[in-house]
Amino acid sequence: MSLVLGWFVQILLGIAGGIAIGGGVIALFIVLDMIPRLAQLTRSYHQVHWYEGAMVAGSLLGTVFDFWNWTLSLGSWAGLVVGLFNGIFVGLLAAALTEVLNVLPILAKRLNMIHYLFGLMMAMVTGKIAGSLFDWFIYRK
């Protein structure tokens, strides 16, 4: 009886934790207004349900693959495609967070760099790319 109770508690805690984390992530996406902003930028308002479905499906598949340690052997080209999509997602998330918080305009105004805002953004992007390449090719060896 104790074994069944232990399994029940584990399942209950797993579901509760998943709901809490999932709710937090969805709340973050709602606060950052990511999906409507993406639809606005791509002029694809009529396909918003596809964006939402892709986010839910990606989260669900990622969780299942991570939970049961599943792997796919698709070759290095598939790794490049997955890496590209991960980079796009992280870039969109960072851009949405920056846009919501108005970090760059406030920073540029305080440092009297309004005319150099594009250069500031390019410096940040270049630094992020250089840091990622350093991490992937040099630091992890």
N, C-alpha and C positions, 0 to 999 in steps of 0.2 A: 504494500500500500504506500509505503514511503517513496518508492521509486516512481510510482505514478504521480504522486503529489509533487515530487521534484521536477518531473517533466512538465507538469501543468504550470508550475511556477515559472520555469524557464520559458515556456511558450508565451505565457502571459507577459512576462517582462520583455521578451523580444518584440512582441507586437506593440506594447506600450512605448518602448524605445523607438521603434520604427515610426510610429505615428508622431512622436514628439520631434524627431529629427526631420521627418518629411514635412511636417507642419512648419517647422522653422525655415527650411529651405524654400518652401512655397511662399511663406510670408516674405522672405527676402526678395524673391523674384517679383512679388506683387508690389512691394515697397519701391523696388528699383524700376518698376514698370518696364521690364525687359521685353516681354512678348509684344505688347502694343507698340513699343518704340521700334522693335525690329520690323514689325509689319509696316510701320510708318516709313521707315528708311527704305524698305524694299518695295513699297507701294503694293503690298499684297494683303490688304485687309481681309479679303474674302478667304484667305487660307490660314487664318489665325488658329483654327482648330487643329491644323496639321502641326503647327509649332508646339502647341500645348501637348498634343499626342506624342510628338517626338521627344519632348522633355520627360514625360511620364514613362514612356517606353524605355528610353535610355537609362533613366534612374532605376527602373525595375530590373532591366537586364543587367546593369552594372552591379546591382545589389545581389542578384542571383548568382552571377559569375564569381563575385567576391566571396559570397557566403559559402558556396560549395567548392571553391577553388577550381572552377572550370577554366579550361584554357582552349584557345583556338590556334591552330598552326596554319596561318594563312600566308606566311612569307613576309619578307621585308617591305614589299610594296604596300601591303595592307597596314603595316605598322606606320608607314608614312602617312597614309590616308587618315588613320585613327589619330595620329599625332597632330595632323593639320586641323581636324575637327575639334580636338581638345584645345588647341591653341586659339581657334576661333571662339570657342565657348568662353575660355578664360579671358580673352581680350574683350569680348562683349560684356562679361560680368564686371571687369575692371572699369571699362568705359562707362557702364551704367552707374556704377558706384561713384565714380568721379563726377559724372554729370549731376547726379542727385545731390551730392555734397558741395558742388560748385567749387571744388578744390583748386582747379587750375585758374579760373578767373580771379579768385580771391588772392591766390599766391602771386599771380602776375601783377595784380593791382598793388599789393603791398610792397612788392619788390621793384615797382615802377618798370615793369617789363611788358606792358600791354602790347607794344609793337613787336615784341619778340616771342609772342605766345606760340606761334607755329614752330619756331626753333626750339622752344622749351619742350613742346610735345614730341618733336622728333628726337630730341636728346633723351627723353624718357623712354621712348620706344627703342632707340638704339641701345641704350643701357640694358633694357630688359632682354633684348635679343642677345647681346654680348654675354650677359650673365647666364642666360640659359645655355648658350653654346659652350661656355666655359664649364658649366656644371655637367653637361652631357658628355663632352669629349675629353676634358682634362681632369676634373675633380673626381669623377666616378671611376677612373681607371685604377 
